[in-house]
């Protein structure tokens, strides 16, 4: 947690398939003050190429939010709605361990909130939630060309056909 004057910022790290999608969705959420894409969970010093080739890292999005404007539970609600949390290592056409559904927690307080939330959320799914809950490890910032990919490439086919529908879906839910 970071205290910037009267604003109390907290951080959560999420993997929900392609990190371009996750960042684009959370950039639309009121109370989210910063997002950044990167990698976590595998071999040290990853690059996009090493992640795609199975180095064990996951495409993740670091989300910094203002606790006075949005709760961790609301962020988790958006997270579950924006992807299929019952799918193992696959989201849409994106397949591989780098696309797994995962929440990296920072401390025991976050772990409790996340665990309680997922236990309640499971009641809304016929299939078992595949979302992993793991202690945050060393974070590696993604390459510059991946940052704000949707914002910088709105006419790219993947952005129009995969990311835009996710954003529209989330906007109807928040």
C-alpha angles and dihedrals in degrees: 000000000000125000113210104180107295092344116096110204123195131182134221127177119214136185114198105154118283110026091217088065096046093049093046092051095047092045085067096053119102110236095031105115102178140011132186132175125225147125136280142166105043143063118341123268098016127189126198089258093053091047092051088050092056108263089155097254122130127222102244141174123221109216122195113192141178108245090206090062104034137017128226088243091058090050089051090049090055090045093056093046096049096059142016105272091186094062119097115222093335138091115176108309092343109099133176141072090283088069098054122134108251142154117205111204126206102206145355092274091058091044091056093048091047094046093048091046095050092046090055093041092054088072088069094058131071091202123059115265109252094195111130121216111209137168110258113259132188110322121220118197114232122241117284093249089062095053113102088352095165093048091049097042107032094150096051110115096240090051094050098043103033111020101038093056090050091052092047091049093051093046089060090053102047 
